[in-house]
Amino acid sequence: MTLTEPIETDRLILRPYRETDYDDLLKLLSSEEVCRYLLHGPKSPEEVRASLAKRMDIPPMDTNGQDHSFAVELRETGEHLGEVVLFLVNTEHRLGEIGFVFHPSAQGKGYAAEASTAVLRYAFETLGLYRMIGRLDASNTASAALLERLGMRKEAHFVRNEKVKGEWTDEAVFAMLDVEWKAL
């Protein structure tokens, strides 16, 4: 099974990337502010073109180590707001990971929560995943607060466990089980 159909919410459409998304993805991934907590710095136009090609190459949903990026757009206007990514960490153990990146202008309006909730619903209810995690730079308090609002619990805080952009960083890990999702 591959992810080709959009996921719709009240205000948003989450869909596979298209070639026409290049300018929007460039604006997102070349921003210093957006990349602050990501594993990479701002990307060049060539790097964004390669990233877009990777995002458009939709792998089967039963392949370990694959990520599935959803372009998130405002239903009313088609404006690109950001993306939510579903990583399939281990299909045998039904483990996935969620990540999200939104334009600064789209932050604080509930879009990331709405889109992430839709991806969690898809992961648990359509794919039948057992466990979803979210990993982030521990100093990213806004994303940590979002994961908690989604119903995920903080499970770990790893101190200086990963070197990112030349500096040792702390990592926080949040998680949710399918039974916790069903109880929400």
The 8 nearest C-alpha neighbors of each residue, nearest first, counted from 0:
[[1, 59, 60, 2, 61, 58, 3, 126],
 [2, 0, 59, 60, 3, 58, 57, 61],
 [1, 3, 4, 0, 57, 60, 59, 15],
 [2, 4, 1, 15, 5, 14, 57, 0],
 [5, 3, 2, 6, 14, 15, 1, 13],
 [6, 4, 14, 13, 7, 12, 3, 15],
 [7, 5, 13, 12, 14, 4, 8, 117],
 [6, 8, 12, 11, 13, 5, 9, 10],
 [9, 7, 11, 10, 12, 6, 117, 113],
 [8, 10, 11, 7, 74, 113, 12, 73],
 [11, 9, 74, 8, 73, 75, 12, 7],
 [12, 10, 74, 73, 8, 72, 7, 9],
 [11, 13, 7, 72, 74, 71, 6, 14],
 [14, 12, 71, 6, 69, 5, 70, 7],
 [13, 15, 5, 69, 70, 12, 6, 16],
 [14, 16, 69, 70, 3, 17, 68, 55],
 [15, 17, 55, 70, 54, 14, 20, 69],
 [18, 16, 19, 20, 55, 15, 21, 51],
 [17, 19, 20, 21, 16, 51, 55, 52],
 [18, 20, 17, 21, 22, 16, 23, 24],
 [21, 19, 18, 23, 17, 22, 24, 16],
 [20, 22, 24, 19, 23, 25, 18, 51],
 [23, 21, 25, 24, 20, 26, 19, 27],
 [24, 22, 26, 25, 20, 21, 27, 79],
 [23, 25, 27, 21, 26, 22, 28, 20],
 [26, 24, 22, 28, 27, 23, 29, 47],
 [25, 27, 23, 24, 29, 28, 22, 30],
 [28, 26, 24, 25, 29, 30, 102, 23],
 [29, 27, 25, 30, 42, 41, 26, 24],
 [28, 30, 41, 42, 26, 25, 27, 31],
 [29, 31, 33, 32, 28, 41, 27, 34],
 [30, 32, 34, 33, 41, 35, 29, 40],
 [33, 31, 35, 30, 34, 103, 36, 41],
 [32, 34, 30, 31, 35, 27, 102, 28],
 [35, 33, 37, 31, 40, 32, 36, 41],
 [34, 36, 32, 33, 37, 31, 40, 39],
 [37, 35, 34, 136, 139, 38, 33, 135],
 [38, 36, 34, 39, 35, 40, 33, 136],
 [37, 39, 163, 36, 40, 164, 34, 35],
 [40, 38, 37, 34, 41, 164, 163, 42],
 [39, 41, 34, 42, 31, 38, 37, 35],
 [40, 42, 29, 31, 30, 28, 34, 39],
 [43, 41, 29, 46, 28, 47, 40, 44],
 [42, 44, 46, 45, 47, 29, 41, 25],
 [43, 45, 47, 46, 48, 25, 42, 29],
 [46, 44, 48, 43, 47, 49, 42, 50],
 [47, 45, 43, 49, 48, 44, 42, 50],
 [46, 48, 50, 44, 49, 45, 25, 51],
 [47, 49, 45, 51, 46, 50, 44, 52],
 [48, 50, 46, 52, 47, 51, 53, 45],
 [51, 49, 47, 53, 48, 52, 46, 54],
 [50, 52, 54, 48, 53, 49, 47, 55],
 [53, 51, 49, 55, 54, 50, 48, 56],
 [54, 52, 50, 56, 51, 55, 49, 57],
 [53, 55, 51, 52, 56, 68, 50, 16],
 [54, 56, 52, 16, 53, 57, 51, 17],
 [57, 55, 53, 54, 58, 52, 51, 16],
 [56, 58, 55, 1, 59, 54, 2, 67],
 [59, 57, 1, 56, 60, 65, 62, 67],
 [60, 58, 1, 0, 61, 62, 57, 2],
 [61, 59, 1, 0, 62, 58, 2, 87],
 [62, 60, 59, 90, 63, 0, 87, 1],
 [61, 63, 60, 59, 65, 64, 90, 87],
 [64, 62, 89, 87, 88, 65, 90, 61],
 [63, 65, 88, 87, 62, 66, 86, 89],
 [66, 64, 87, 63, 86, 62, 67, 58],
 [67, 65, 86, 85, 87, 68, 84, 64],
 [66, 68, 85, 84, 86, 69, 65, 57],
 [69, 67, 84, 83, 54, 66, 85, 70],
 [68, 70, 14, 15, 83, 13, 82, 84],
 [69, 71, 82, 14, 13, 16, 15, 81],
 [72, 70, 13, 82, 81, 80, 12, 79],
 [73, 71, 79, 78, 77, 12, 80, 11],
 [72, 74, 11, 77, 78, 75, 76, 10],
 [75, 73, 11, 10, 77, 12, 76, 72],
 [74, 76, 73, 77, 10, 11, 78, 72],
 [75, 77, 78, 73, 74, 72, 79, 11],
 [76, 78, 73, 72, 74, 75, 79, 12],
 [79, 77, 72, 73, 76, 80, 74, 75],
 [80, 78, 72, 81, 71, 77, 23, 73],
 [81, 79, 72, 71, 101, 102, 105, 78],
 [82, 80, 101, 71, 100, 102, 79, 70],
 [81, 83, 70, 71, 69, 100, 99, 101],
 [82, 84, 99, 69, 98, 68, 100, 115],
 [85, 83, 68, 98, 67, 97, 69, 99],
 [84, 86, 97, 67, 66, 96, 68, 87],
 [87, 85, 66, 96, 95, 65, 88, 67],
 [88, 86, 95, 65, 64, 63, 89, 66],
 [87, 89, 64, 95, 94, 63, 86, 96],
 [90, 88, 94, 63, 92, 91, 87, 93],
 [89, 91, 93, 92, 63, 94, 61, 87],
 [92, 90, 93, 89, 94, 63, 61, 88],
 [91, 93, 90, 94, 89, 129, 128, 130],
 [94, 92, 128, 90, 129, 91, 89, 130],
 [95, 93, 130, 89, 92, 88, 131, 128],
 [96, 94, 87, 131, 88, 86, 130, 132],
 [95, 97, 132, 86, 131, 133, 85, 87],
 [96, 98, 85, 133, 84, 86, 132, 95],
 [97, 99, 84, 83, 133, 85, 96, 100],
 [100, 98, 83, 82, 84, 101, 97, 111],
 [99, 101, 82, 81, 83, 102, 98, 33],
 [102, 100, 81, 80, 82, 103, 105, 106],
 [101, 103, 105, 104, 81, 80, 27, 106],
 [102, 104, 106, 105, 101, 33, 32, 107],
 [103, 105, 102, 106, 80, 101, 107, 108],
 [106, 104, 102, 103, 80, 101, 108, 107],
 [107, 105, 103, 108, 104, 101, 102, 110],
 [106, 108, 109, 105, 110, 104, 111, 103],
 [109, 107, 106, 110, 105, 111, 112, 104],
 [108, 110, 112, 111, 107, 113, 106, 105],
 [109, 111, 113, 112, 108, 114, 105, 106],
 [112, 110, 114, 113, 109, 115, 101, 99],
 [113, 111, 115, 109, 110, 114, 116, 145],
 [112, 114, 110, 116, 111, 115, 109, 117],
 [113, 115, 117, 111, 116, 112, 110, 118],
 [116, 114, 118, 112, 117, 113, 111, 119],
 [115, 117, 119, 113, 118, 114, 112, 120],
 [116, 118, 120, 114, 115, 119, 121, 113],
 [119, 117, 121, 115, 120, 116, 122, 114],
 [118, 120, 122, 116, 121, 117, 123, 115],
 [121, 119, 117, 123, 118, 122, 124, 116],
 [120, 122, 118, 125, 119, 124, 123, 117],
 [123, 121, 119, 126, 120, 128, 125, 124],
 [122, 124, 127, 128, 120, 121, 126, 125],
 [123, 125, 121, 127, 120, 122, 126, 128],
 [126, 124, 121, 127, 122, 123, 120, 128],
 [127, 125, 122, 128, 123, 124, 121, 60],
 [128, 126, 123, 124, 125, 122, 129, 93],
 [129, 127, 93, 123, 126, 122, 130, 94],
 [128, 130, 177, 93, 176, 94, 127, 123],
 [129, 131, 176, 94, 175, 128, 177, 95],
 [132, 130, 95, 96, 175, 174, 94, 176],
 [131, 133, 174, 96, 173, 97, 95, 175],
 [132, 134, 173, 97, 96, 172, 174, 98],
 [135, 133, 172, 171, 173, 132, 170, 136],
 [136, 134, 171, 170, 137, 172, 133, 139],
 [135, 137, 170, 138, 139, 169, 36, 171],
 [138, 136, 170, 171, 169, 139, 135, 140],
 [137, 139, 136, 140, 169, 170, 135, 36],
 [140, 138, 137, 136, 141, 142, 143, 36],
 [139, 141, 143, 142, 138, 144, 137, 145],
 [140, 142, 144, 143, 139, 145, 138, 146],
 [143, 141, 145, 144, 140, 139, 146, 135],
 [144, 142, 140, 146, 145, 141, 147, 139],
 [143, 145, 147, 141, 142, 146, 140, 148],
 [144, 146, 142, 148, 147, 143, 149, 141],
 [147, 145, 149, 143, 148, 151, 144, 142],
 [146, 148, 151, 144, 150, 149, 145, 152],
 [149, 147, 145, 150, 146, 144, 151, 112],
 [148, 150, 146, 147, 151, 145, 116, 112],
 [151, 149, 147, 148, 152, 146, 175, 183],
 [152, 150, 175, 147, 174, 146, 149, 173],
 [153, 151, 173, 174, 147, 154, 150, 175],
 [152, 154, 173, 172, 155, 174, 151, 171],
 [155, 153, 173, 172, 152, 174, 156, 171],
 [156, 154, 172, 171, 153, 157, 173, 170],
 [155, 157, 171, 170, 158, 172, 169, 137],
 [158, 156, 170, 169, 160, 155, 171, 159],
 [157, 159, 169, 160, 156, 170, 168, 161],
 [160, 158, 169, 168, 167, 161, 157, 170],
 [161, 159, 158, 157, 169, 168, 167, 170],
 [162, 160, 167, 168, 159, 163, 169, 170],
 [161, 163, 167, 166, 165, 168, 164, 160],
 [164, 162, 165, 166, 38, 161, 167, 168],
 [163, 165, 166, 162, 39, 38, 40, 167],
 [164, 166, 163, 162, 167, 168, 161, 38],
 [167, 165, 162, 163, 164, 168, 161, 159],
 [166, 168, 162, 159, 161, 163, 160, 165],
 [169, 167, 159, 161, 162, 166, 160, 170],
 [168, 170, 159, 158, 137, 157, 136, 160],
 [169, 171, 136, 137, 157, 135, 156, 168],
 [172, 170, 156, 137, 135, 155, 134, 136],
 [171, 173, 134, 155, 154, 133, 153, 156],
 [172, 174, 153, 133, 152, 154, 132, 151],
 [175, 173, 132, 151, 152, 131, 133, 153],
 [174, 176, 151, 131, 130, 179, 132, 152],
 [177, 175, 130, 179, 178, 129, 180, 131],
 [176, 178, 180, 129, 179, 130, 123, 181],
 [179, 177, 181, 180, 176, 182, 129, 175],
 [178, 180, 182, 176, 177, 181, 175, 183],
 [181, 179, 177, 178, 182, 183, 176, 175],
 [180, 182, 178, 179, 183, 177, 123, 176],
 [181, 183, 179, 180, 178, 177, 150, 176],
 [182, 180, 181, 179, 150, 178, 149, 177]]
